[in-house]
Amino acid sequence: MINLKEKLKKNEFTIGSWITLGHPSIAEIMARIGFDWLTVDMEHSAITLHPAQQLIQIIDLCGVVPLVRIGENDPVIIKRVMDAGAHGVIVPMVNTKEDALKAVSAAKYPPVGTRGVGLARAQGYGLEFKRYKEWVNKGSIVIVQIEHIKGVENLEEILSVDGVDAFIVGPYDLSGSLGMPGNFTHPSMRNALKRIMNVSKKFKRTAGFHVIPPDAKEINNKIREGYRFISFSLDTLFLGVKCKEEMERIKEQRLKLKL
């Protein structure tokens, strides 16, 4: 398993993906493909805590870094997914410095943060609490999601918060906050992304981007733009796009054979 925190610190390239289907086989298949990390999505999916822990276990045991994109910046939710064994969280809609401080505090134990102590999977069910306590404040990962124009405007303050390891752009919601959901080429969206990258370079912080289409060309484009923490599509799109492509080929063949 890679040391994701160290790679983020050094601005080294890593690639992961999003899991929205709460079945263990999905996590196992994707964990064996070669991703550096996988994110269990608890914001835009039907995945609740119990299946999330199962997915975390599988990802972890396959030697891939397990992250969770929580549904909201809530200390209780962060505490519970971290106790379930997530190595870190991706926190949605971080728009202010206060949002970032809240997320970091919820992931860390005192005196760094305010997270309460539980004896769950992360702590070896109580048998490895000392080891976990020594790891969590230095090794756990907090990634803030920049997906609103307010977050873009306040990005300098957000990235000044100790404990924020990186950020990831959510392009759909960012474009939505500009009144044009899904329009990634509008000048306002381009200007927002330009500001994001300028601030990232100024603060020497790892920039992330969720590339939605399952197209490797888009990944290469984002690498050239300077993004290093890249999420490559999601489980449902990998499945749906492949099915659609092959069904279209079958239809074309049937037309040629006049079937």
VENHU-V994937 format. One line per field, one symbol per residue. ss: DSSP state (2 for helix, 1 for strand, 0 for the rest). psi: psi as a letter, one per 40 degrees, with the letter a starting at -180 (. if undefined). Layout:
# VENHU-V994937
ss->???
psi->???
This chain:
# VENHU-V994937
ss->0002222220000111111000022222222000001111100000002222222222222000111110000022222222200001111000002222222222201000001000002222220022222222222011111100222220222220000001111022222220000000002222222222222222200011111000022222222220001111112222222222222222222222200
psi->higddddddefihihaihhehfhddddddddedeidihhhhedfiehaddddddddddddeefihhihhidighdddddddddeeieiihhifheiddddddddddeiiiedaehihigaddfffeefddddddddddeihhhihhfidddddeddddeehhehdiihhgddddddeeeghegeeiddddddddddddddddefihhihhhdhghdddddddddeeheghhgaiddddddddddddddddddddddef.
